[in-house]
Amino acid sequence: MTADAFSPPRRRFLQRAGQTLAGLALGPSLLALSQPLRAATLAGVGPLQPPDALGICLPQGFAARIVARSGEPLPGAAADSYRWHRAPDGGATFATPDGGCVYVSNSEVLDTGGVGALQFAADGRVQQMYSILGGTSRNCAGGATPWGSWLSCEERAQGLVFECDPLGVRKPEVRPALGSFKHEAVAIDPASGLLYLTEDEPDGCLYRYVPAARDAAGRPDLARGQLQVAQVNDAQQIQWLDLAAPNPGKSDTQTRHQRQAATRFNGGEGIWHHQGAIYFTTKGDNRVWQYTPATGALRVVYALAESKTPILSGVDNITATAGGDLLVAEDGGHMQLVIIDRNGQLAPLLRITGQDSSEIAGPAFSPDGTRLYFSSQRGGPAGWGITYEVSGPFGRFVG
C-alpha cells in the first residue's frame, strides 16, 4: 500500500463507504437490464470531427479530458503519493455512496503490475488516486462482479485471477479455482452465477467456471468449483468439458491442452455479459462473438475479413451500453473505439491521433452512463500511458 493510501480525506471516505461495498452498483450494462430500449443507437452519434487539443477525434457535442498520466500523482498531491501506473489496460467503474464512482485500471507491466483506482465525485472531480493490488504481473483485463469487486487477470503463463476491492478497504484475494493460464478477461452471468474467461493464446480456449455453491445473496463461491473448456460442435453449439487440473505447473500439461476436443480461439481478448448473452473478441482473426448460454448457440457478430463495413481491426477490450450497443477497443488498427450497435451497424465513437504505437484499453461508462473512461496504453511522450474521460450527450443515443 502506498504512503497516501490512508490519508485523512481518504480515511473519512472509507469510513463512510466501507460498509456499503457489497451493494455497489455496476455500470449501465447491469443497471439497465430492465429498462426498455430506445430506437436510437450509439451508432447515430454522427461523424468524427477533426482532432481536438488532445489529438482525439470525437462526434459533435462530445469533449475529452485527461484524468491521469502514467508516472504522475494526482495534481496537488504529496510528492510521495501514489503515481498512476504504467501500461493502463482493462478497467471498469463502480458507483460510490456519495453519487460518484471509482474507475479501476489494470497495469500490464511485467512483474510490477497490479491495479490502480481513480475516485470521482458526483460532479466528475477527481478526488483520490490509489492502488488496490500490487506485486502481480502483466495485469491485462479482467471483469467487474455483480457484488461490486474487480477481478484482475494476469496475462502470463500460469497467470492467476485476483479479486480486488475498488475502494481498497479489503485486501485482494487470489482465486486459483479460476485457473492458471494466460488470462485475458472474465465476465459473469448474474442470473446463473457462472463465470466465462478468455485466454490470450493463438490456440487459446474459452473457459467457464461453475461454482460449487452460491450464498443467500446469489454470490458464487470463487474458491470451490469446476473449471471447464468449450467445445463447439458442427451445429455451432457449445458443450462444456471438465478440466481435471485447472492449476498446472510449468512442466505439466497446460489447461488449453488438457482436452484435445476443445475448440481453439485465436487470441481471446475482452469479454462482456449483457442481457443474457456473452460477447467476446479474438484478436488473431479480428472477430467479435456472441454466446447465448440459454441455447448454447455461438455466432460471429463481426469478422473483419467478411464485413461490408471493415472499419474495426485489432479487436481487444469490449464493453456495452445500457441499450446493448457494443464498444470495441482497437489495439493498433486506426486507434479507434468502434461501435457495433444492436442492429449490426458499425461506426467509430472516437479516434486517437498521433499515438499509432499505442492501443485503446479499458473502456467503461460511469454508472450513470454520462461519462466514458478509457486509456491509451502507451500514449504520451514517455510512452507510459494516459487515461481519459469523454463526456457528452450519451443519453440521446443509448437506452
C-alpha positions as CSV (number, residue, x, y, z in Angstrom):
1,M,0.0,0.0,0.0
2,T,1.3,3.4,-0.9
3,A,2.0,6.1,1.6
4,D,-1.1,8.1,0.7
5,A,-3.4,5.2,0.9
6,F,-4.9,6.2,4.3
7,S,-4.6,10.0,4.1
8,P,-7.3,11.8,6.2
9,P,-9.6,12.6,3.3
10,R,-9.4,9.0,2.1
11,R,-9.8,7.6,5.5
12,R,-13.0,9.6,6.0
13,F,-14.3,8.4,2.7
14,L,-13.6,4.8,3.5
15,Q,-15.3,5.1,6.9
16,R,-18.4,6.3,5.0
17,A,-18.3,3.8,2.2
18,G,-16.7,0.7,3.6
19,Q,-19.9,-0.9,4.9
20,T,-21.7,-0.4,1.6
21,L,-19.3,-2.0,-0.8
22,A,-21.3,-5.2,-1.2
23,G,-24.2,-3.1,-2.6
24,L,-22.1,-1.1,-5.1
25,A,-23.8,-0.8,-8.5
26,L,-22.0,-1.7,-11.7
27,G,-22.0,0.4,-14.9
28,P,-25.1,0.9,-17.1
29,S,-24.9,-2.6,-18.7
30,L,-26.2,-4.1,-15.4
31,L,-28.1,-1.1,-14.1
32,A,-30.4,-1.0,-17.1
33,L,-31.2,-4.7,-17.6
34,S,-34.9,-4.0,-17.1
35,Q,-35.1,-0.7,-18.9
36,P,-36.8,-0.5,-22.3
37,L,-34.6,0.0,-25.4
38,R,-34.8,3.2,-27.4
39,A,-35.0,3.3,-31.1
40,A,-31.8,5.4,-31.3
41,T,-28.4,3.7,-31.1
42,L,-24.9,5.0,-30.3
43,A,-24.0,4.5,-34.0
44,G,-26.1,7.6,-34.7
45,V,-23.8,10.0,-32.9
46,G,-22.6,11.4,-36.2
47,P,-19.2,11.7,-38.0
48,L,-16.0,12.3,-36.1
49,Q,-14.7,15.9,-36.0
50,P,-11.1,17.0,-36.5
51,P,-8.7,16.2,-33.6
52,D,-9.1,18.3,-30.5
53,A,-6.2,19.8,-28.5
54,L,-5.5,16.3,-27.1
55,G,-5.4,14.7,-30.5
56,I,-8.8,12.9,-30.1
57,C,-11.5,12.9,-32.8
58,L,-15.0,12.9,-31.3
59,P,-18.5,13.4,-32.6
60,Q,-20.1,16.9,-32.4
61,G,-21.1,17.8,-28.8
62,F,-18.6,15.5,-27.1
63,A,-15.4,16.5,-25.2
64,A,-12.4,14.7,-23.8
65,R,-10.0,15.4,-20.9
66,I,-7.1,13.7,-19.3
67,V,-7.8,12.3,-15.8
68,A,-4.4,10.6,-15.2
69,R,-1.0,10.3,-16.7
70,S,1.2,7.3,-16.0
71,G,4.1,8.1,-13.6
72,E,2.4,11.2,-12.3
73,P,0.5,11.7,-9.0
74,L,-2.9,13.4,-8.6
75,P,-2.3,17.2,-9.1
76,G,-1.7,18.8,-5.8
77,A,-0.9,15.6,-4.0
78,A,2.2,15.0,-1.9
79,A,5.4,14.0,-3.6
80,D,5.3,10.5,-2.2
81,S,1.7,9.9,-3.2
82,Y,0.6,7.1,-5.5
83,R,1.6,7.7,-9.1
84,W,-0.7,6.4,-11.8
85,H,0.5,3.1,-13.1
86,R,2.2,2.4,-16.4
87,A,0.5,0.5,-19.3
88,P,-3.1,1.0,-18.2
89,D,-5.3,-1.7,-19.6
90,G,-8.6,-3.2,-18.7
91,G,-10.9,-1.2,-16.5
92,A,-14.4,-0.8,-15.0
93,T,-16.4,1.6,-12.9
94,F,-18.2,1.2,-9.6
95,A,-20.7,3.5,-8.0
96,T,-20.0,5.0,-4.6
97,P,-22.5,6.0,-1.9
98,D,-21.9,9.7,-2.4
99,G,-23.1,9.6,-6.0
100,G,-19.6,9.4,-7.6
101,C,-17.7,6.5,-8.9
102,V,-14.4,4.7,-8.9
103,Y,-12.6,3.7,-12.1
104,V,-10.2,0.8,-11.7
105,S,-7.5,0.1,-14.2
106,N,-5.0,-2.8,-14.6
107,S,-1.3,-2.3,-15.2
108,E,0.1,-4.6,-17.9
109,V,3.6,-4.4,-16.7
110,L,5.8,-7.5,-16.2
111,D,6.4,-8.4,-12.5
112,T,5.3,-4.9,-11.2
113,G,1.8,-4.8,-12.5
114,G,-1.4,-4.5,-10.3
115,V,-4.4,-2.3,-10.3
116,G,-4.9,1.4,-9.7
117,A,-8.0,3.3,-8.9
118,L,-9.4,6.8,-9.5
119,Q,-12.2,8.1,-7.3
120,F,-14.5,10.7,-8.8
121,A,-17.0,13.0,-7.1
122,A,-20.6,13.2,-8.3
123,D,-19.7,16.3,-10.4
124,G,-16.7,14.5,-12.0
125,R,-13.9,15.9,-10.0
126,V,-11.0,13.5,-9.4
127,Q,-10.8,13.1,-5.6
128,Q,-8.4,10.2,-5.0
129,M,-5.8,8.1,-6.8
130,Y,-4.5,4.9,-5.1
131,S,-3.5,1.3,-5.6
132,I,-5.8,-1.7,-4.9
133,L,-3.4,-4.5,-6.0
134,G,0.3,-4.8,-6.3
135,G,3.0,-7.5,-6.6
136,T,1.4,-9.2,-9.6
137,S,2.5,-9.4,-13.3
138,R,1.0,-8.3,-16.6
139,N,-2.5,-7.5,-15.3
140,C,-4.3,-7.2,-18.6
141,A,-8.0,-7.2,-18.5
142,G,-10.5,-8.7,-16.1
143,G,-14.1,-8.1,-15.1
144,A,-16.4,-6.4,-12.7
145,T,-18.6,-8.6,-10.4
146,P,-22.3,-8.0,-9.7
147,W,-21.4,-7.8,-6.0
148,G,-19.0,-4.8,-6.5
149,S,-15.5,-6.2,-6.8
150,W,-13.0,-6.3,-9.6
151,L,-11.4,-9.5,-11.0
152,S,-7.9,-8.6,-12.3
153,C,-6.4,-11.2,-14.7
154,E,-2.7,-11.9,-15.2
155,E,-1.8,-12.4,-18.9
156,R,1.2,-14.7,-18.4
157,A,1.8,-18.5,-18.3
158,Q,0.3,-19.8,-15.1
159,G,-1.4,-16.4,-14.6
160,L,-4.0,-16.1,-11.9
161,V,-7.1,-14.0,-11.2
162,F,-7.2,-11.7,-8.2
163,E,-10.4,-10.3,-6.6
164,C,-9.9,-6.7,-5.6
165,D,-11.9,-4.1,-3.6
166,P,-12.4,-0.9,-5.7
167,L,-12.2,1.1,-2.5
168,G,-9.1,-0.6,-1.2
169,V,-10.8,-1.4,2.1
170,R,-10.4,-5.2,1.9
171,K,-7.2,-6.9,0.9
172,P,-7.1,-8.6,-2.6
173,E,-7.7,-12.3,-2.7
174,V,-6.2,-14.7,-5.3
175,R,-8.7,-17.0,-6.9
176,P,-6.8,-20.1,-8.1
177,A,-10.1,-22.0,-8.8
178,L,-10.5,-19.8,-11.9
179,G,-7.4,-21.5,-13.4
180,S,-3.8,-20.9,-14.1
181,F,-3.2,-19.8,-17.7
182,K,-2.6,-16.8,-19.8
183,H,-5.8,-15.0,-18.7
184,E,-7.2,-12.0,-20.6
185,A,-10.7,-11.2,-19.3
186,V,-13.7,-12.5,-17.3
187,A,-17.5,-11.9,-17.4
188,I,-20.1,-13.1,-15.0
189,D,-23.7,-14.1,-15.9
190,P,-25.5,-12.7,-12.8
191,A,-28.6,-15.0,-13.3
192,S,-26.6,-18.2,-13.3
193,G,-23.6,-17.2,-11.3
194,L,-21.3,-18.7,-14.0
195,L,-18.1,-17.1,-15.0
196,Y,-16.7,-17.0,-18.6
197,L,-13.0,-16.4,-19.2
198,T,-10.8,-15.8,-22.3
199,E,-7.2,-16.8,-22.9
200,D,-4.8,-14.8,-25.0
201,E,-3.0,-17.5,-26.9
202,P,-3.1,-18.3,-30.7
203,D,-4.5,-21.7,-29.8
204,G,-6.4,-20.4,-26.7
205,C,-9.7,-21.6,-25.3
206,L,-12.9,-20.2,-23.9
207,Y,-13.4,-21.3,-20.3
208,R,-16.4,-21.5,-18.0
209,Y,-16.3,-21.7,-14.2
210,V,-19.1,-23.4,-12.4
211,P,-19.1,-22.6,-8.7
212,A,-19.8,-25.3,-6.2
213,A,-22.4,-23.2,-4.4
214,R,-23.9,-19.7,-4.2
215,D,-24.7,-17.9,-1.0
216,A,-28.1,-16.5,0.1
217,A,-27.4,-13.3,-2.0
218,G,-26.6,-15.3,-5.1
219,R,-22.8,-14.7,-4.9
220,P,-20.9,-17.6,-6.4
221,D,-18.2,-19.4,-4.5
222,L,-14.9,-18.5,-6.2
223,A,-12.9,-20.8,-4.0
224,R,-14.6,-24.1,-4.9
225,G,-15.9,-25.0,-8.3
226,Q,-15.3,-26.7,-11.7
227,L,-13.3,-25.1,-14.5
228,Q,-14.5,-26.2,-17.9
229,V,-13.4,-25.6,-21.5
230,A,-15.6,-25.0,-24.6
231,Q,-16.1,-27.5,-27.4
232,V,-18.1,-26.1,-30.4
233,N,-19.9,-28.8,-32.4
234,D,-20.9,-28.7,-36.1
235,A,-24.2,-27.0,-35.2
236,Q,-22.3,-24.1,-33.6
237,Q,-23.4,-25.2,-30.1
238,I,-21.1,-25.1,-27.2
239,Q,-20.6,-28.1,-25.0
240,W,-18.5,-27.8,-21.8
241,L,-15.8,-30.2,-20.9
242,D,-14.4,-30.5,-17.3
243,L,-10.7,-29.9,-16.7
244,A,-9.1,-32.1,-14.2
245,A,-6.1,-29.9,-13.5
246,P,-7.0,-26.2,-13.6
247,N,-3.7,-25.1,-11.9
248,P,-0.9,-27.0,-13.8
249,G,2.7,-26.3,-13.1
250,K,5.2,-25.2,-15.8
251,S,6.1,-28.7,-16.7
252,D,2.6,-30.1,-16.6
253,T,0.0,-30.2,-19.4
254,Q,-1.4,-26.7,-19.7
255,T,-5.1,-26.1,-19.4
256,R,-5.7,-25.5,-23.1
257,H,-4.1,-28.8,-24.0
258,Q,-5.8,-31.0,-21.4
259,R,-8.9,-31.7,-23.6
260,Q,-7.9,-32.3,-27.2
261,A,-11.6,-31.9,-28.3
262,A,-11.6,-28.3,-27.0
263,T,-12.2,-25.6,-29.7
264,R,-9.3,-23.2,-30.3
265,F,-9.9,-19.4,-30.4
266,N,-7.2,-17.3,-31.9
267,G,-6.1,-14.8,-29.3
268,G,-9.0,-14.3,-26.8
269,E,-9.4,-10.8,-25.6
270,G,-12.2,-8.8,-24.0
271,I,-15.4,-10.4,-22.8
272,W,-18.7,-8.9,-21.6
273,H,-22.1,-10.0,-20.4
274,H,-25.2,-8.2,-21.5
275,Q,-28.9,-9.2,-21.2
276,G,-28.3,-13.0,-21.2
277,A,-25.5,-13.0,-23.8
278,I,-21.8,-13.3,-23.5
279,Y,-19.8,-11.3,-26.1
280,F,-16.0,-11.8,-26.6
281,T,-13.3,-10.8,-29.0
282,T,-10.5,-12.7,-30.7
283,K,-7.6,-10.5,-32.0
284,G,-5.9,-13.2,-34.1
285,D,-8.8,-13.3,-36.6
286,N,-10.4,-9.9,-35.8
287,R,-13.8,-11.4,-34.7
288,V,-16.4,-10.5,-32.2
289,W,-18.5,-13.4,-30.9
290,Q,-21.8,-13.9,-29.2
291,Y,-22.6,-16.9,-27.0
292,T,-26.1,-17.4,-25.6
293,P,-26.0,-19.7,-22.6
294,A,-29.7,-20.3,-22.6
295,T,-29.5,-22.0,-26.0
296,G,-25.8,-22.9,-26.2
297,A,-25.6,-21.1,-29.5
298,L,-22.4,-19.4,-30.7
299,R,-22.3,-17.0,-33.6
300,V,-19.9,-14.4,-35.1
301,V,-21.2,-10.8,-34.6
302,Y,-18.3,-9.2,-36.6
303,A,-15.5,-10.6,-38.8
304,L,-13.1,-8.1,-40.4
305,A,-12.5,-10.4,-43.4
306,E,-16.2,-10.7,-44.1
307,S,-17.7,-7.4,-43.1
308,K,-19.2,-4.9,-45.5
309,T,-18.0,-2.2,-43.1
310,P,-14.5,-3.4,-42.2
311,I,-13.5,-0.4,-40.0
312,L,-12.7,-2.4,-36.9
313,S,-9.3,-4.3,-36.6
314,G,-7.1,-5.2,-33.7
315,V,-10.1,-6.1,-31.7
316,D,-9.4,-6.0,-27.9
317,N,-11.3,-4.8,-24.9
318,I,-15.1,-4.8,-25.1
319,T,-18.0,-3.2,-23.2
320,A,-21.6,-2.3,-23.9
321,T,-24.1,0.5,-23.4
322,A,-27.3,0.1,-21.4
323,G,-29.2,-0.3,-24.7
324,G,-27.0,-3.1,-26.0
325,D,-24.6,-1.4,-28.3
326,L,-21.1,-2.9,-28.2
327,L,-18.0,-0.8,-27.9
328,V,-14.8,-2.5,-29.1
329,A,-11.3,-1.0,-28.5
330,E,-8.6,-1.3,-31.1
331,D,-5.1,-2.5,-30.3
332,G,-3.5,-0.8,-33.3
333,G,-5.9,-0.6,-36.2
334,H,-6.9,3.1,-36.5
335,M,-6.7,3.6,-32.7
336,Q,-10.5,3.8,-32.6
337,L,-13.2,2.9,-30.2
338,V,-15.8,1.3,-32.5
339,I,-19.5,0.9,-32.0
340,I,-21.3,-2.2,-33.2
341,D,-24.9,-1.3,-32.5
342,R,-27.7,-3.7,-31.7
343,N,-28.8,-3.6,-35.4
344,G,-25.3,-4.6,-36.6
345,Q,-24.3,-1.2,-37.8
346,L,-20.7,0.0,-37.2
347,A,-19.4,3.5,-36.6
348,P,-16.4,4.9,-34.8
349,L,-17.1,6.7,-31.5
350,L,-13.6,8.2,-31.2
351,R,-10.2,8.1,-32.7
352,I,-6.8,8.9,-31.1
353,T,-4.3,10.6,-33.4
354,G,-0.5,10.8,-33.1
355,Q,-0.3,7.6,-30.9
356,D,-0.1,4.9,-33.6
357,S,2.2,2.7,-31.5
358,S,-0.3,2.5,-28.6
359,E,-3.7,0.8,-28.1
360,I,-7.0,1.8,-26.6
361,A,-7.8,0.0,-23.4
362,G,-10.3,-0.2,-20.5
363,P,-13.4,1.5,-22.0
364,A,-16.0,1.8,-19.2
365,F,-19.1,4.0,-18.7
366,S,-19.7,5.8,-15.5
367,P,-22.6,4.1,-13.6
368,D,-25.0,6.9,-14.6
369,G,-23.9,6.5,-18.3
370,T,-22.9,10.1,-18.7
371,R,-19.1,9.7,-19.0
372,L,-16.8,7.2,-20.7
373,Y,-13.3,6.3,-19.4
374,F,-10.5,4.7,-21.4
375,S,-6.8,4.7,-21.7
376,S,-4.1,4.9,-24.4
377,Q,-1.8,2.3,-23.0
378,R,1.4,3.7,-24.4
379,G,0.3,7.3,-25.0
380,G,2.3,10.4,-24.0
381,P,5.9,11.5,-24.5
382,A,7.3,8.7,-22.3
383,G,5.0,6.0,-23.8
384,W,3.8,5.1,-20.4
385,G,0.1,5.7,-20.8
386,I,-2.7,8.2,-20.5
387,T,-6.2,7.8,-19.1
388,Y,-9.1,9.9,-20.5
389,E,-12.7,10.8,-19.8
390,V,-15.2,11.6,-22.5
391,S,-18.4,13.4,-21.7
392,G,-21.3,14.4,-24.0
393,P,-24.9,13.6,-24.9
394,F,-24.7,9.8,-24.5
395,G,-28.2,9.7,-23.2
396,R,-29.7,10.8,-26.5
397,F,-28.3,7.6,-28.2
398,V,-28.4,4.8,-25.6
399,G,-31.4,3.3,-23.8
